[in-house]
Amino acid sequence: MFYLAMQSALVLAQEADATQPEGSALTSLLFIALIVGGGYFLFIRPQRKRVQAMEDVRNSVVIGSEVRTVGGIFGTVVVDDDDVVVIDTGEGSRLRIARRAIAETVGGVTADGSEDDAE
């Protein structure tokens, strides 16, 4: 009984192979490559550009830059260490934050020393 079922499955598999067109494996492979390539250009590449832009913003911060943190706090950079930045938020209040917590620069001095009045 088992032998008969195996023979039937083998014959059906051979018939299925005979009915498929010749280039179906190549077409399937190209379709998968197209999907992977499209996913790269739709998801991975834009995300890498956003990450690079954020790194550029964080690296351009110098003493005197006005920044906004990811928490929405605005302040002026008064101390600039490697991974830690101290910002003056007004009236003598200072906050020590991680450099990666800086979301954007909103004005002040840029890395090239020029004044930036972003409004």
C-alpha positions as a printed NumPy array, in Angstrom:
array([[  0.   ,   0.   ,   0.   ],
       [  2.764,   2.433,   0.979],
       [  4.736,   1.475,  -2.131],
       [  1.737,   2.19 ,  -4.36 ],
       [  1.237,   5.627,  -2.748],
       [  4.899,   6.502,  -3.286],
       [  4.746,   5.491,  -6.936],
       [  1.615,   7.588,  -7.457],
       [  3.279,  10.609,  -5.847],
       [  6.367,  10.145,  -8.032],
       [  4.282,   9.946, -11.214],
       [  2.285,  13.034, -10.234],
       [  5.493,  14.96 ,  -9.478],
       [  6.941,  14.027, -12.866],
       [  3.758,  15.133, -14.626],
       [  3.793,  18.431, -12.744],
       [  7.4  ,  19.045, -13.825],
       [  6.469,  18.338, -17.431],
       [  3.62 ,  20.865, -17.388],
       [  5.677,  23.772, -16.013],
       [  7.326,  26.085, -18.52 ],
       [ 11.079,  25.83 , -19.041],
       [ 12.159,  29.161, -17.443],
       [  9.981,  29.046, -14.328],
       [ 12.915,  28.58 , -11.922],
       [ 14.758,  31.538, -13.411],
       [ 11.596,  33.645, -13.345],
       [ 10.991,  32.792,  -9.699],
       [ 14.578,  33.658,  -8.822],
       [ 14.351,  37.003, -10.625],
       [ 11.052,  37.782,  -8.903],
       [ 12.567,  37.102,  -5.471],
       [ 15.594,  39.256,  -6.326],
       [ 13.258,  42.053,  -7.426],
       [ 11.327,  41.878,  -4.147],
       [ 14.54 ,  41.947,  -2.072],
       [ 15.955,  44.843,  -4.109],
       [ 12.713,  46.789,  -3.815],
       [ 12.659,  46.24 ,  -0.065],
       [ 16.193,  47.558,   0.187],
       [ 15.368,  50.762,  -1.685],
       [ 12.043,  51.277,   0.117],
       [ 13.076,  50.517,   3.708],
       [ 16.785,  50.065,   4.4  ],
       [ 18.325,  52.85 ,   2.316],
       [ 16.038,  55.681,   3.574],
       [ 16.592,  54.577,   7.179],
       [ 20.373,  54.674,   6.713],
       [ 20.088,  58.199,   5.287],
       [ 18.05 ,  59.338,   8.317],
       [ 20.573,  57.812,  10.73 ],
       [ 23.464,  59.482,   8.88 ],
       [ 21.662,  62.842,   8.944],
       [ 21.128,  62.547,  12.709],
       [ 24.798,  61.674,  13.221],
       [ 25.778,  64.753,  11.188],
       [ 23.539,  66.967,  13.356],
       [ 24.945,  65.543,  16.585],
       [ 28.525,  65.915,  15.402],
       [ 27.965,  69.537,  14.318],
       [ 27.03 ,  70.665,  17.848],
       [ 29.6  ,  73.017,  19.415],
       [ 29.598,  75.364,  22.392],
       [ 27.035,  78.093,  21.712],
       [ 24.723,  75.945,  19.575],
       [ 21.056,  76.087,  20.436],
       [ 19.592,  72.574,  20.469],
       [ 16.365,  70.687,  21.066],
       [ 16.523,  67.339,  22.801],
       [ 14.41 ,  64.303,  21.961],
       [ 12.387,  65.163,  25.075],
       [ 11.553,  68.621,  23.722],
       [ 13.89 ,  70.63 ,  25.976],
       [ 15.522,  73.66 ,  24.355],
       [ 18.883,  74.969,  25.494],
       [ 22.273,  76.368,  24.59 ],
       [ 25.352,  74.119,  24.72 ],
       [ 27.831,  75.325,  27.378],
       [ 30.031,  72.216,  27.815],
       [ 30.866,  69.812,  24.992],
       [ 32.498,  66.49 ,  25.94 ],
       [ 32.714,  63.364,  23.816],
       [ 29.419,  61.671,  24.695],
       [ 27.985,  64.186,  27.182],
       [ 26.751,  67.732,  26.563],
       [ 25.702,  70.292,  29.186],
       [ 22.991,  72.689,  28.053],
       [ 21.81 ,  75.9  ,  29.697],
       [ 18.014,  75.919,  29.628],
       [ 17.621,  79.441,  31.007],
       [ 17.896,  81.278,  34.315],
       [ 21.054,  79.396,  35.257],
       [ 19.476,  75.952,  34.96 ],
       [ 21.827,  73.447,  33.368],
       [ 21.147,  69.909,  32.224],
       [ 23.7  ,  67.217,  31.494],
       [ 22.486,  65.074,  28.592],
       [ 23.851,  62.386,  26.326],
       [ 24.894,  63.611,  22.886],
       [ 22.571,  61.054,  21.265],
       [ 19.618,  62.809,  23.005],
       [ 20.043,  65.859,  20.743],
       [ 17.284,  65.861,  18.117],
       [ 18.165,  69.016,  16.175],
       [ 19.952,  72.335,  16.238],
       [ 17.606,  75.315,  16.26 ],
       [ 20.094,  78.148,  15.949],
       [ 23.224,  79.56 ,  17.492],
       [ 26.756,  78.708,  16.408],
       [ 27.398,  75.935,  13.892],
       [ 30.479,  73.731,  13.641],
       [ 32.071,  76.029,  11.043],
       [ 31.758,  79.008,  13.414],
       [ 29.008,  80.887,  11.58 ],
       [ 25.79 ,  82.145,  13.144],
       [ 22.677,  80.122,  12.316],
       [ 19.331,  81.827,  12.92 ],
       [ 16.926,  78.984,  12.137],
       [ 13.361,  80.071,  12.811]])
